Amino acid sequence: MGVGGGMYQKLGLVQPWPDQKDQGRFEVTKAEADKMMFKVPSLRNITQTAPYFHDGSARTLPEAIKLMAKHQVGKELSDTEVASIATFLGALSGEAPAELVAAPELPPSTAKTPKPDPT
């Protein structure tokens, strides 16, 4: 899983997210507590996954960093601070081991193999 990922977090924790057309998990659960809750992505190779956020609203990593600082922790970052964070995030890039991303080898089908549900 790596850094980040594996949980849901409210987007706009300190300052409301500007576009709330997509209400996150609330759309599925209808639970009030799930409004603006989104799955946290892994930060591995984050420099290679633009655009950012559930709605693709940030085209660049520096833009995403500034938005996260503002809406999640209530901070306005300097360009130097943004560059430092971007450098750190770049250090999380790398090749995934081949065995991690290899297609699984499935057993051969037999007469006992369940068939897809046609409905």
Biopython code that builds the backbone (N, CA, C, O; Angstrom):
import numpy as np
from Bio.PDB.StructureBuilder import StructureBuilder

atoms = [
    (1, "MET", "N", (0.821, -1.190, 0.000)),
    (1, "MET", "CA", (0.000, 0.000, 0.000)),
    (1, "MET", "C", (0.863, 1.250, 0.000)),
    (1, "MET", "O", (0.602, 2.164, -0.782)),
    (2, "GLY", "N", (1.868, 1.322, 0.839)),
    (2, "GLY", "CA", (2.770, 2.456, 0.838)),
    (2, "GLY", "C", (2.234, 3.643, 1.622)),
    (2, "GLY", "O", (1.270, 3.527, 2.378)),
    (3, "VAL", "N", (2.875, 4.780, 1.427)),
    (3, "VAL", "CA", (2.512, 6.006, 2.121)),
    (3, "VAL", "C", (1.177, 6.509, 1.594)),
    (3, "VAL", "O", (0.979, 6.598, 0.382)),
    (4, "GLY", "N", (0.256, 6.839, 2.501)),
    (4, "GLY", "CA", (-1.095, 7.240, 2.097)),
    (4, "GLY", "C", (-1.883, 5.995, 1.741)),
    (4, "GLY", "O", (-1.378, 4.878, 1.857)),
    (5, "GLY", "N", (-3.093, 6.183, 1.318)),
    (5, "GLY", "CA", (-3.926, 5.061, 0.873)),
    (5, "GLY", "C", (-4.485, 4.236, 2.016)),
    (5, "GLY", "O", (-3.965, 4.251, 3.132)),
    (6, "GLY", "N", (-5.553, 3.516, 1.714)),
    (6, "GLY", "CA", (-6.111, 2.585, 2.670)),
    (6, "GLY", "C", (-7.144, 3.139, 3.625)),
    (6, "GLY", "O", (-7.657, 2.392, 4.458)),
    (7, "MET", "N", (-7.473, 4.420, 3.540)),
    (7, "MET", "CA", (-8.488, 4.974, 4.438)),
    (7, "MET", "C", (-9.278, 6.051, 3.701)),
    (7, "MET", "O", (-8.918, 6.476, 2.603)),
    (8, "TYR", "N", (-10.353, 6.473, 4.332)),
    (8, "TYR", "CA", (-11.148, 7.578, 3.811)),
    (8, "TYR", "C", (-10.914, 8.787, 4.698)),
    (8, "TYR", "O", (-10.769, 8.657, 5.914)),
    (9, "GLN", "N", (-10.878, 9.966, 4.085)),
    (9, "GLN", "CA", (-10.634, 11.201, 4.824)),
    (9, "GLN", "C", (-11.535, 12.287, 4.260)),
    (9, "GLN", "O", (-11.818, 12.312, 3.063)),
    (10, "LYS", "N", (-11.980, 13.176, 5.125)),
    (10, "LYS", "CA", (-12.818, 14.288, 4.683)),
    (10, "LYS", "C", (-11.975, 15.273, 3.874)),
    (10, "LYS", "O", (-10.900, 15.683, 4.312)),
    (11, "LEU", "N", (-12.465, 15.648, 2.696)),
    (11, "LEU", "CA", (-11.808, 16.657, 1.874)),
    (11, "LEU", "C", (-12.431, 17.998, 2.225)),
    (11, "LEU", "O", (-13.647, 18.170, 2.140)),
    (12, "GLY", "N", (-11.588, 18.949, 2.622)),
    (12, "GLY", "CA", (-12.080, 20.224, 3.109)),
    (12, "GLY", "C", (-12.240, 20.180, 4.613)),
    (12, "GLY", "O", (-13.224, 20.684, 5.157)),
    (13, "LEU", "N", (-11.279, 19.581, 5.281)),
    (13, "LEU", "CA", (-11.327, 19.379, 6.725)),
    (13, "LEU", "C", (-11.377, 20.706, 7.484)),
    (13, "LEU", "O", (-12.150, 20.849, 8.431)),
    (14, "VAL", "N", (-10.552, 21.679, 7.071)),
    (14, "VAL", "CA", (-10.484, 22.970, 7.760)),
    (14, "VAL", "C", (-11.264, 24.040, 7.000)),
    (14, "VAL", "O", (-11.973, 24.849, 7.599)),
    (15, "GLN", "N", (-11.126, 24.036, 5.695)),
    (15, "GLN", "CA", (-11.827, 25.007, 4.846)),
    (15, "GLN", "C", (-12.594, 24.219, 3.782)),
    (15, "GLN", "O", (-12.012, 23.368, 3.110)),
    (16, "PRO", "N", (-13.888, 24.491, 3.620)),
    (16, "PRO", "CA", (-14.687, 23.702, 2.673)),
    (16, "PRO", "C", (-14.082, 23.649, 1.274)),
    (16, "PRO", "O", (-13.551, 24.638, 0.769)),
    (17, "TRP", "N", (-14.177, 22.469, 0.662)),
    (17, "TRP", "CA", (-13.724, 22.277, -0.717)),
    (17, "TRP", "C", (-14.621, 23.107, -1.622)),
    (17, "TRP", "O", (-15.836, 23.114, -1.425)),
    (18, "PRO", "N", (-14.063, 23.811, -2.613)),
    (18, "PRO", "CA", (-14.876, 24.732, -3.423)),
    (18, "PRO", "C", (-15.982, 24.074, -4.251)),
    (18, "PRO", "O", (-17.063, 24.649, -4.380)),
    (19, "ASP", "N", (-15.746, 22.909, -4.803)),
    (19, "ASP", "CA", (-16.747, 22.249, -5.650)),
    (19, "ASP", "C", (-17.248, 21.010, -4.921)),
    (19, "ASP", "O", (-16.517, 20.031, -4.775)),
    (20, "GLN", "N", (-18.489, 21.055, -4.466)),
    (20, "GLN", "CA", (-19.029, 19.945, -3.697)),
    (20, "GLN", "C", (-20.134, 19.198, -4.436)),
    (20, "GLN", "O", (-21.010, 18.596, -3.816)),
    (21, "LYS", "N", (-20.083, 19.243, -5.782)),
    (21, "LYS", "CA", (-21.064, 18.466, -6.552)),
    (21, "LYS", "C", (-20.936, 16.989, -6.228)),
    (21, "LYS", "O", (-21.941, 16.298, -6.060)),
    (22, "ASP", "N", (-19.695, 16.496, -6.139)),
    (22, "ASP", "CA", (-19.439, 15.102, -5.771)),
    (22, "ASP", "C", (-19.276, 15.076, -4.252)),
    (22, "ASP", "O", (-18.342, 15.670, -3.714)),
    (23, "GLN", "N", (-20.169, 14.400, -3.576)),
    (23, "GLN", "CA", (-20.159, 14.344, -2.115)),
    (23, "GLN", "C", (-19.398, 13.137, -1.559)),
    (23, "GLN", "O", (-19.487, 12.835, -0.369)),
    (24, "GLY", "N", (-18.648, 12.449, -2.430)),
    (24, "GLY", "CA", (-17.817, 11.350, -1.957)),
    (24, "GLY", "C", (-18.611, 10.131, -1.540)),
    (24, "GLY", "O", (-19.583, 9.766, -2.202)),
    (25, "ARG", "N", (-18.205, 9.489, -0.438)),
    (25, "ARG", "CA", (-18.857, 8.249, 0.039)),
    (25, "ARG", "C", (-20.337, 8.442, 0.338)),
    (25, "ARG", "O", (-21.110, 7.485, 0.290)),
    (26, "PHE", "N", (-20.731, 9.655, 0.643)),
    (26, "PHE", "CA", (-22.142, 9.939, 0.924)),
    (26, "PHE", "C", (-23.036, 9.475, -0.219)),
    (26, "PHE", "O", (-24.160, 9.025, 0.006)),
    (27, "GLU", "N", (-22.526, 9.588, -1.460)),
    (27, "GLU", "CA", (-23.310, 9.171, -2.630)),
    (27, "GLU", "C", (-23.682, 7.690, -2.554)),
    (27, "GLU", "O", (-24.694, 7.271, -3.115)),
    (28, "VAL", "N", (-22.862, 6.902, -1.860)),
    (28, "VAL", "CA", (-23.091, 5.462, -1.745)),
    (28, "VAL", "C", (-23.825, 5.127, -0.443)),
    (28, "VAL", "O", (-24.800, 4.374, -0.454)),
    (29, "THR", "N", (-23.358, 5.684, 0.671)),
    (29, "THR", "CA", (-23.877, 5.285, 1.982)),
    (29, "THR", "C", (-25.092, 6.086, 2.432)),
    (29, "THR", "O", (-25.903, 5.597, 3.219)),
    (30, "LYS", "N", (-25.219, 7.313, 1.936)),
    (30, "LYS", "CA", (-26.261, 8.260, 2.372)),
    (30, "LYS", "C", (-26.134, 8.627, 3.848)),
    (30, "LYS", "O", (-27.051, 9.209, 4.426)),
    (31, "ALA", "N", (-25.006, 8.290, 4.456)),
    (31, "ALA", "CA", (-24.739, 8.655, 5.849)),
    (31, "ALA", "C", (-24.173, 10.073, 5.885)),
    (31, "ALA", "O", (-23.201, 10.373, 5.191)),
    (32, "GLU", "N", (-24.765, 10.926, 6.676)),
    (32, "GLU", "CA", (-24.350, 12.333, 6.769)),
    (32, "GLU", "C", (-22.850, 12.454, 7.066)),
    (32, "GLU", "O", (-22.185, 13.347, 6.541)),
    (33, "ALA", "N", (-22.320, 11.562, 7.906)),
    (33, "ALA", "CA", (-20.900, 11.596, 8.278)),
    (33, "ALA", "C", (-19.981, 11.323, 7.088)),
    (33, "ALA", "O", (-18.789, 11.621, 7.159)),
    (34, "ASP", "N", (-20.506, 10.765, 6.002)),
    (34, "ASP", "CA", (-19.691, 10.435, 4.832)),
    (34, "ASP", "C", (-19.656, 11.534, 3.777)),
    (34, "ASP", "O", (-19.060, 11.347, 2.716)),
    (35, "LYS", "N", (-20.289, 12.686, 4.051)),
    (35, "LYS", "CA", (-20.235, 13.787, 3.084)),
    (35, "LYS", "C", (-18.794, 14.268, 2.939)),
    (35, "LYS", "O", (-18.113, 14.535, 3.929)),
    (36, "MET", "N", (-18.348, 14.373, 1.708)),
    (36, "MET", "CA", (-17.005, 14.824, 1.327)),
    (36, "MET", "C", (-15.898, 13.898, 1.826)),
    (36, "MET", "O", (-14.754, 14.328, 1.974)),
    (37, "MET", "N", (-16.225, 12.638, 2.084)),
    (37, "MET", "CA", (-15.221, 11.644, 2.462)),
    (37, "MET", "C", (-14.775, 10.916, 1.198)),
    (37, "MET", "O", (-15.592, 10.372, 0.456)),
    (38, "PHE", "N", (-13.456, 10.917, 0.968)),
    (38, "PHE", "CA", (-12.880, 10.299, -0.220)),
    (38, "PHE", "C", (-11.752, 9.367, 0.196)),
    (38, "PHE", "O", (-11.119, 9.568, 1.232)),
    (39, "LYS", "N", (-11.504, 8.345, -0.619)),
    (39, "LYS", "CA", (-10.404, 7.421, -0.355)),
    (39, "LYS", "C", (-9.083, 8.157, -0.553)),
    (39, "LYS", "O", (-8.887, 8.861, -1.544)),
    (40, "VAL", "N", (-8.200, 7.981, 0.395)),
    (40, "VAL", "CA", (-6.876, 8.592, 0.318)),
    (40, "VAL", "C", (-6.028, 7.744, -0.619)),
    (40, "VAL", "O", (-5.868, 6.546, -0.385)),
    (41, "PRO", "N", (-5.482, 8.339, -1.674)),
    (41, "PRO", "CA", (-4.660, 7.551, -2.595)),
    (41, "PRO", "C", (-3.260, 7.305, -2.030)),
    (41, "PRO", "O", (-2.803, 8.018, -1.137)),
    (42, "SER", "N", (-2.605, 6.307, -2.554)),
    (42, "SER", "CA", (-1.208, 6.082, -2.217)),
    (42, "SER", "C", (-0.386, 7.254, -2.743)),
    (42, "SER", "O", (-0.704, 7.822, -3.787)),
    (43, "LEU", "N", (0.647, 7.606, -2.032)),
    (43, "LEU", "CA", (1.539, 8.667, -2.501)),
    (43, "LEU", "C", (2.693, 8.122, -3.336)),
    (43, "LEU", "O", (3.481, 8.898, -3.876)),
    (44, "ARG", "N", (2.802, 6.807, -3.450)),
    (44, "ARG", "CA", (3.843, 6.209, -4.287)),
    (44, "ARG", "C", (3.622, 6.644, -5.733)),
    (44, "ARG", "O", (2.518, 6.518, -6.261)),
    (45, "ASN", "N", (4.653, 7.144, -6.357)),
    (45, "ASN", "CA", (4.615, 7.611, -7.750)),
    (45, "ASN", "C", (3.603, 8.731, -7.979)),
    (45, "ASN", "O", (3.100, 8.891, -9.091)),
    (46, "ILE", "N", (3.304, 9.502, -6.944)),
    (46, "ILE", "CA", (2.302, 10.565, -7.039)),
    (46, "ILE", "C", (2.691, 11.621, -8.087)),
    (46, "ILE", "O", (1.822, 12.285, -8.654)),
    (47, "THR", "N", (3.981, 11.770, -8.337)),
    (47, "THR", "CA", (4.409, 12.765, -9.334)),
    (47, "THR", "C", (4.003, 12.365, -10.746)),
    (47, "THR", "O", (4.066, 13.179, -11.667)),
    (48, "GLN", "N", (3.585, 11.110, -10.918)),
    (48, "GLN", "CA", (3.249, 10.597, -12.248)),
    (48, "GLN", "C", (1.750, 10.403, -12.451)),
    (48, "GLN", "O", (1.341, 9.804, -13.446)),
    (49, "THR", "N", (0.922, 10.895, -11.530)),
    (49, "THR", "CA", (-0.505, 10.568, -11.602)),
    (49, "THR", "C", (-1.435, 11.763, -11.779)),
    (49, "THR", "O", (-2.610, 11.689, -11.422)),
    (50, "ALA", "N", (-0.923, 12.858, -12.323)),
    (50, "ALA", "CA", (-1.785, 14.027, -12.568)),
    (50, "ALA", "C", (-2.871, 13.665, -13.576)),
    (50, "ALA", "O", (-2.654, 12.772, -14.396)),
    (51, "PRO", "N", (-4.003, 14.307, -13.548)),
    (51, "PRO", "CA", (-4.413, 15.368, -12.619)),
    (51, "PRO", "C", (-4.781, 14.782, -11.262)),
    (51, "PRO", "O", (-4.955, 13.572, -11.119)),
    (52, "TYR", "N", (-4.897, 15.654, -10.277)),
    (52, "TYR", "CA", (-5.075, 15.237, -8.899)),
    (52, "TYR", "C", (-6.484, 15.498, -8.381)),
    (52, "TYR", "O", (-7.223, 16.327, -8.915)),
    (53, "PHE", "N", (-6.828, 14.777, -7.342)),
    (53, "PHE", "CA", (-8.105, 14.811, -6.630)),
    (53, "PHE", "C", (-9.173, 14.019, -7.373)),
    (53, "PHE", "O", (-9.006, 13.658, -8.538)),
    (54, "HIS", "N", (-10.243, 13.764, -6.693)),
    (54, "HIS", "CA", (-11.338, 12.947, -7.222)),
    (54, "HIS", "C", (-11.937, 13.538, -8.480)),
    (54, "HIS", "O", (-12.505, 12.821, -9.304)),
    (55, "ASP", "N", (-11.810, 14.848, -8.627)),
    (55, "ASP", "CA", (-12.429, 15.530, -9.766)),
    (55, "ASP", "C", (-11.411, 16.027, -10.793)),
    (55, "ASP", "O", (-11.777, 16.707, -11.751)),
    (56, "GLY", "N", (-10.125, 15.687, -10.593)),
    (56, "GLY", "CA", (-9.089, 16.120, -11.524)),
    (56, "GLY", "C", (-8.889, 17.626, -11.556)),
    (56, "GLY", "O", (-8.380, 18.163, -12.540)),
    (57, "SER", "N", (-9.281, 18.310, -10.492)),
    (57, "SER", "CA", (-9.263, 19.776, -10.497)),
    (57, "SER", "C", (-7.873, 20.390, -10.401)),
    (57, "SER", "O", (-7.700, 21.552, -10.768)),
    (58, "ALA", "N", (-6.894, 19.663, -9.930)),
    (58, "ALA", "CA", (-5.519, 20.185, -9.857)),
    (58, "ALA", "C", (-4.694, 19.532, -10.966)),
    (58, "ALA", "O", (-4.501, 18.317, -10.975)),
    (59, "ARG", "N", (-4.215, 20.341, -11.888)),
    (59, "ARG", "CA", (-3.460, 19.825, -13.033)),
    (59, "ARG", "C", (-2.004, 19.527, -12.707)),
    (59, "ARG", "O", (-1.370, 18.704, -13.367)),
    (60, "THR", "N", (-1.467, 20.208, -11.672)),
    (60, "THR", "CA", (-0.058, 20.021, -11.328)),
    (60, "THR", "C", (0.084, 19.642, -9.856)),
    (60, "THR", "O", (-0.804, 19.908, -9.047)),
    (61, "LEU", "N", (1.205, 19.021, -9.523)),
    (61, "LEU", "CA", (1.465, 18.651, -8.141)),
    (61, "LEU", "C", (1.580, 19.885, -7.244)),
    (61, "LEU", "O", (1.001, 19.883, -6.158)),
    (62, "PRO", "N", (2.298, 20.936, -7.642)),
    (62, "PRO", "CA", (2.335, 22.129, -6.780)),
    (62, "PRO", "C", (0.937, 22.701, -6.503)),
    (62, "PRO", "O", (0.659, 23.143, -5.388)),
    (63, "GLU", "N", (0.076, 22.693, -7.495)),
    (63, "GLU", "CA", (-1.294, 23.176, -7.284)),
    (63, "GLU", "C", (-2.011, 22.287, -6.271)),
    (63, "GLU", "O", (-2.710, 22.794, -5.394)),
    (64, "ALA", "N", (-1.849, 20.978, -6.378)),
    (64, "ALA", "CA", (-2.480, 20.049, -5.447)),
    (64, "ALA", "C", (-1.947, 20.253, -4.023)),
    (64, "ALA", "O", (-2.709, 20.209, -3.057)),
    (65, "ILE", "N", (-0.657, 20.473, -3.904)),
    (65, "ILE", "CA", (-0.046, 20.702, -2.587)),
    (65, "ILE", "C", (-0.628, 21.954, -1.950)),
    (65, "ILE", "O", (-0.969, 21.943, -0.768)),
    (66, "LYS", "N", (-0.746, 23.031, -2.713)),
    (66, "LYS", "CA", (-1.307, 24.282, -2.184)),
    (66, "LYS", "C", (-2.756, 24.099, -1.752)),
    (66, "LYS", "O", (-3.162, 24.597, -0.702)),
    (67, "LEU", "N", (-3.537, 23.383, -2.566)),
    (67, "LEU", "CA", (-4.940, 23.147, -2.217)),
    (67, "LEU", "C", (-5.067, 22.296, -0.958)),
    (67, "LEU", "O", (-5.892, 22.589, -0.093)),
    (68, "MET", "N", (-4.260, 21.250, -0.851)),
    (68, "MET", "CA", (-4.306, 20.401, 0.343)),
    (68, "MET", "C", (-3.936, 21.196, 1.591)),
    (68, "MET", "O", (-4.591, 21.064, 2.625)),
    (69, "ALA", "N", (-2.900, 22.014, 1.506)),
    (69, "ALA", "CA", (-2.501, 22.825, 2.665)),
    (69, "ALA", "C", (-3.634, 23.759, 3.083)),
    (69, "ALA", "O", (-3.941, 23.881, 4.269)),
    (70, "LYS", "N", (-4.243, 24.407, 2.117)),
    (70, "LYS", "CA", (-5.308, 25.375, 2.406)),
    (70, "LYS", "C", (-6.546, 24.705, 2.984)),
    (70, "LYS", "O", (-7.072, 25.149, 4.005)),
    (71, "HIS", "N", (-7.010, 23.650, 2.349)),
    (71, "HIS", "CA", (-8.290, 23.050, 2.733)),
    (71, "HIS", "C", (-8.185, 22.007, 3.840)),
    (71, "HIS", "O", (-9.150, 21.780, 4.570)),
    (72, "GLN", "N", (-7.027, 21.374, 3.971)),
    (72, "GLN", "CA", (-6.897, 20.325, 4.984)),
    (72, "GLN", "C", (-6.285, 20.821, 6.291)),
    (72, "GLN", "O", (-6.649, 20.342, 7.365)),
    (73, "VAL", "N", (-5.362, 21.775, 6.210)),
    (73, "VAL", "CA", (-4.713, 22.248, 7.446)),
    (73, "VAL", "C", (-4.790, 23.755, 7.639)),
    (73, "VAL", "O", (-4.257, 24.270, 8.622)),
    (74, "GLY", "N", (-5.434, 24.472, 6.734)),
    (74, "GLY", "CA", (-5.622, 25.909, 6.895)),
    (74, "GLY", "C", (-4.350, 26.726, 6.765)),
    (74, "GLY", "O", (-4.199, 27.744, 7.441)),
    (75, "LYS", "N", (-3.431, 26.296, 5.907)),
    (75, "LYS", "CA", (-2.148, 26.998, 5.728)),
    (75, "LYS", "C", (-1.985, 27.472, 4.298)),
    (75, "LYS", "O", (-2.386, 26.786, 3.358)),
    (76, "GLU", "N", (-1.403, 28.633, 4.138)),
    (76, "GLU", "CA", (-0.982, 29.142, 2.832)),
    (76, "GLU", "C", (0.521, 28.914, 2.757)),
    (76, "GLU", "O", (1.270, 29.480, 3.553)),
    (77, "LEU", "N", (0.969, 28.102, 1.822)),
    (77, "LEU", "CA", (2.390, 27.762, 1.711)),
    (77, "LEU", "C", (3.110, 28.688, 0.743)),
    (77, "LEU", "O", (2.542, 29.139, -0.252)),
    (78, "SER", "N", (4.367, 28.962, 1.055)),
    (78, "SER", "CA", (5.210, 29.724, 0.131)),
    (78, "SER", "C", (5.620, 28.811, -1.012)),
    (78, "SER", "O", (5.504, 27.589, -0.912)),
    (79, "ASP", "N", (6.098, 29.403, -2.093)),
    (79, "ASP", "CA", (6.578, 28.606, -3.227)),
    (79, "ASP", "C", (7.724, 27.692, -2.806)),
    (79, "ASP", "O", (7.841, 26.573, -3.305)),
    (80, "THR", "N", (8.573, 28.165, -1.888)),
    (80, "THR", "CA", (9.697, 27.362, -1.392)),
    (80, "THR", "C", (9.185, 26.152, -0.617)),
    (80, "THR", "O", (9.705, 25.049, -0.780)),
    (81, "GLU", "N", (8.175, 26.347, 0.221)),
    (81, "GLU", "CA", (7.599, 25.234, 0.976)),
    (81, "GLU", "C", (6.951, 24.214, 0.038)),
    (81, "GLU", "O", (7.097, 23.005, 0.219)),
    (82, "VAL", "N", (6.239, 24.720, -0.963)),
    (82, "VAL", "CA", (5.602, 23.830, -1.936)),
    (82, "VAL", "C", (6.659, 23.018, -2.673)),
    (82, "VAL", "O", (6.497, 21.813, -2.867)),
    (83, "ALA", "N", (7.740, 23.674, -3.084)),
    (83, "ALA", "CA", (8.819, 22.984, -3.801)),
    (83, "ALA", "C", (9.460, 21.907, -2.918)),
    (83, "ALA", "O", (9.795, 20.829, -3.408)),
    (84, "SER", "N", (9.631, 22.187, -1.632)),
    (84, "SER", "CA", (10.214, 21.207, -0.710)),
    (84, "SER", "C", (9.312, 19.983, -0.576)),
    (84, "SER", "O", (9.791, 18.849, -0.592)),
    (85, "ILE", "N", (8.012, 20.212, -0.444)),
    (85, "ILE", "CA", (7.067, 19.096, -0.328)),
    (85, "ILE", "C", (7.050, 18.295, -1.626)),
    (85, "ILE", "O", (7.020, 17.064, -1.597)),
    (86, "ALA", "N", (7.068, 18.988, -2.762)),
    (86, "ALA", "CA", (7.079, 18.305, -4.062)),
    (86, "ALA", "C", (8.347, 17.455, -4.206)),
    (86, "ALA", "O", (8.296, 16.351, -4.747)),
    (87, "THR", "N", (9.465, 17.962, -3.730)),
    (87, "THR", "CA", (10.722, 17.203, -3.777)),
    (87, "THR", "C", (10.598, 15.939, -2.939)),
    (87, "THR", "O", (10.996, 14.859, -3.376)),
    (88, "PHE", "N", (10.047, 16.072, -1.736)),
    (88, "PHE", "CA", (9.835, 14.895, -0.887)),
    (88, "PHE", "C", (8.926, 13.883, -1.592)),
    (88, "PHE", "O", (9.240, 12.694, -1.632)),
    (89, "LEU", "N", (7.815, 14.343, -2.141)),
    (89, "LEU", "CA", (6.891, 13.441, -2.818)),
    (89, "LEU", "C", (7.553, 12.760, -4.012)),
    (89, "LEU", "O", (7.259, 11.603, -4.313)),
    (90, "GLY", "N", (8.446, 13.479, -4.692)),
    (90, "GLY", "CA", (9.190, 12.878, -5.796)),
    (90, "GLY", "C", (10.079, 11.737, -5.344)),
    (90, "GLY", "O", (10.354, 10.813, -6.110)),
    (91, "ALA", "N", (10.532, 11.802, -4.091)),
    (91, "ALA", "CA", (11.380, 10.736, -3.552)),
    (91, "ALA", "C", (10.589, 9.448, -3.321)),
    (91, "ALA", "O", (11.181, 8.399, -3.064)),
    (92, "LEU", "N", (9.267, 9.516, -3.408)),
    (92, "LEU", "CA", (8.434, 8.328, -3.215)),
    (92, "LEU", "C", (8.190, 7.583, -4.523)),
    (92, "LEU", "O", (7.397, 6.643, -4.571)),
    (93, "SER", "N", (8.871, 8.005, -5.576)),
    (93, "SER", "CA", (8.716, 7.363, -6.881)),
    (93, "SER", "C", (9.679, 6.194, -7.011)),
    (93, "SER", "O", (10.746, 6.171, -6.397)),
    (94, "GLY", "N", (9.282, 5.237, -7.814)),
    (94, "GLY", "CA", (10.147, 4.089, -8.056)),
    (94, "GLY", "C", (9.403, 3.019, -8.819)),
    (94, "GLY", "O", (8.187, 3.089, -9.001)),
    (95, "GLU", "N", (10.142, 2.045, -9.253)),
    (95, "GLU", "CA", (9.567, 0.926, -9.981)),
    (95, "GLU", "C", (9.005, -0.088, -8.989)),
    (95, "GLU", "O", (9.655, -0.432, -8.001)),
    (96, "ALA", "N", (7.813, -0.555, -9.258)),
    (96, "ALA", "CA", (7.235, -1.613, -8.432)),
    (96, "ALA", "C", (7.893, -2.937, -8.816)),
    (96, "ALA", "O", (8.153, -3.175, -9.996)),
    (97, "PRO", "N", (8.163, -3.794, -7.847)),
    (97, "PRO", "CA", (8.744, -5.098, -8.180)),
    (97, "PRO", "C", (7.843, -5.862, -9.158)),
    (97, "PRO", "O", (6.621, -5.840, -9.015)),
    (98, "ALA", "N", (8.423, -6.519, -10.123)),
    (98, "ALA", "CA", (7.661, -7.221, -11.162)),
    (98, "ALA", "C", (6.663, -8.211, -10.579)),
    (98, "ALA", "O", (5.548, -8.332, -11.085)),
    (99, "GLU", "N", (7.048, -8.922, -9.518)),
    (99, "GLU", "CA", (6.124, -9.903, -8.937)),
    (99, "GLU", "C", (4.905, -9.249, -8.289)),
    (99, "GLU", "O", (3.867, -9.890, -8.126)),
    (100, "LEU", "N", (5.030, -7.978, -7.920)),
    (100, "LEU", "CA", (3.902, -7.264, -7.323)),
    (100, "LEU", "C", (2.843, -6.917, -8.363)),
    (100, "LEU", "O", (1.651, -6.919, -8.056)),
    (101, "VAL", "N", (3.262, -6.619, -9.583)),
    (101, "VAL", "CA", (2.317, -6.188, -10.616)),
    (101, "VAL", "C", (2.047, -7.249, -11.680)),
    (101, "VAL", "O", (1.343, -6.990, -12.657)),
    (102, "ALA", "N", (2.602, -8.432, -11.489)),
    (102, "ALA", "CA", (2.387, -9.518, -12.457)),
    (102, "ALA", "C", (0.950, -10.030, -12.368)),
    (102, "ALA", "O", (0.354, -10.056, -11.291)),
    (103, "ALA", "N", (0.408, -10.434, -13.504)),
    (103, "ALA", "CA", (-0.932, -11.024, -13.524)),
    (103, "ALA", "C", (-0.902, -12.340, -12.755)),
    (103, "ALA", "O", (0.041, -13.118, -12.900)),
    (104, "PRO", "N", (-1.911, -12.596, -11.947)),
    (104, "PRO", "CA", (-1.907, -13.850, -11.201)),
    (104, "PRO", "C", (-2.102, -15.044, -12.127)),
    (104, "PRO", "O", (-2.787, -14.949, -13.145)),
    (105, "GLU", "N", (-1.500, -16.152, -11.764)),
    (105, "GLU", "CA", (-1.698, -17.381, -12.539)),
    (105, "GLU", "C", (-2.881, -18.118, -11.926)),
    (105, "GLU", "O", (-2.820, -18.579, -10.787)),
    (106, "LEU", "N", (-3.939, -18.219, -12.685)),
    (106, "LEU", "CA", (-5.152, -18.856, -12.195)),
    (106, "LEU", "C", (-5.154, -20.342, -12.532)),
    (106, "LEU", "O", (-4.565, -20.756, -13.530)),
    (107, "PRO", "N", (-5.817, -21.143, -11.698)),
    (107, "PRO", "CA", (-5.897, -22.575, -12.013)),
    (107, "PRO", "C", (-6.783, -22.776, -13.246)),
    (107, "PRO", "O", (-7.628, -21.931, -13.542)),
    (108, "PRO", "N", (-6.599, -23.875, -13.957)),
    (108, "PRO", "CA", (-7.435, -24.113, -15.137)),
    (108, "PRO", "C", (-8.902, -24.320, -14.728)),
    (108, "PRO", "O", (-9.188, -24.829, -13.644)),
    (109, "SER", "N", (-9.813, -23.923, -15.604)),
    (109, "SER", "CA", (-11.243, -24.128, -15.352)),
    (109, "SER", "C", (-11.585, -25.599, -15.491)),
    (109, "SER", "O", (-11.002, -26.320, -16.301)),
    (110, "THR", "N", (-12.538, -26.026, -14.686)),
    (110, "THR", "CA", (-13.038, -27.407, -14.746)),
    (110, "THR", "C", (-14.558, -27.357, -14.779)),
    (110, "THR", "O", (-15.149, -26.276, -14.789)),
    (111, "ALA", "N", (-15.181, -28.505, -14.794)),
    (111, "ALA", "CA", (-16.644, -28.580, -14.775)),
    (111, "ALA", "C", (-17.205, -27.990, -13.480)),
    (111, "ALA", "O", (-18.358, -27.558, -13.447)),
    (112, "LYS", "N", (-16.405, -27.969, -12.420)),
    (112, "LYS", "CA", (-16.856, -27.445, -11.135)),
    (112, "LYS", "C", (-16.642, -25.933, -10.982)),
    (112, "LYS", "O", (-17.075, -25.341, -9.993)),
    (113, "THR", "N", (-15.978, -25.316, -11.955)),
    (113, "THR", "CA", (-15.740, -23.881, -11.891)),
    (113, "THR", "C", (-17.061, -23.138, -12.008)),
    (113, "THR", "O", (-17.801, -23.363, -12.965)),
    (114, "PRO", "N", (-17.383, -22.250, -11.055)),
    (114, "PRO", "CA", (-18.642, -21.503, -11.152)),
    (114, "PRO", "C", (-18.695, -20.661, -12.434)),
    (114, "PRO", "O", (-17.689, -20.093, -12.859)),
    (115, "LYS", "N", (-19.847, -20.595, -13.018)),
    (115, "LYS", "CA", (-20.059, -19.802, -14.241)),
    (115, "LYS", "C", (-20.559, -18.414, -13.840)),
    (115, "LYS", "O", (-21.122, -18.254, -12.758)),
    (116, "PRO", "N", (-20.361, -17.411, -14.695)),
    (116, "PRO", "CA", (-20.854, -16.069, -14.398)),
    (116, "PRO", "C", (-22.366, -16.060, -14.285)),
    (116, "PRO", "O", (-23.053, -16.831, -14.955)),
    (117, "ASP", "N", (-22.882, -15.185, -13.436)),
    (117, "ASP", "CA", (-24.319, -15.025, -13.274)),
    (117, "ASP", "C", (-24.841, -14.231, -14.486)),
    (117, "ASP", "O", (-24.444, -13.084, -14.688)),
    (118, "PRO", "N", (-25.719, -14.830, -15.283)),
    (118, "PRO", "CA", (-26.181, -14.155, -16.528)),
    (118, "PRO", "C", (-27.152, -12.989, -16.268)),
    (118, "PRO", "O", (-27.491, -12.269, -17.207)),
    (119, "THR", "N", (-27.602, -12.787, -15.040)),
    (119, "THR", "CA", (-28.580, -11.720, -14.785)),
    (119, "THR", "C", (-27.949, -10.384, -14.544)),
    (119, "THR", "O", (-28.654, -9.401, -14.317)),
]
sb = StructureBuilder()
sb.init_structure("model")
sb.init_model(0)
sb.init_chain("A")
sb.init_seg("    ")
for serial, (resi, resn, name, xyz) in enumerate(atoms, 1):
    if name == "N":
        sb.init_residue(resn, " ", resi, " ")
    sb.init_atom(name, np.array(xyz, "f"), 0.0, 1.0, " ", f" {name:<3s}", serial, name[0])
structure = sb.get_structure()
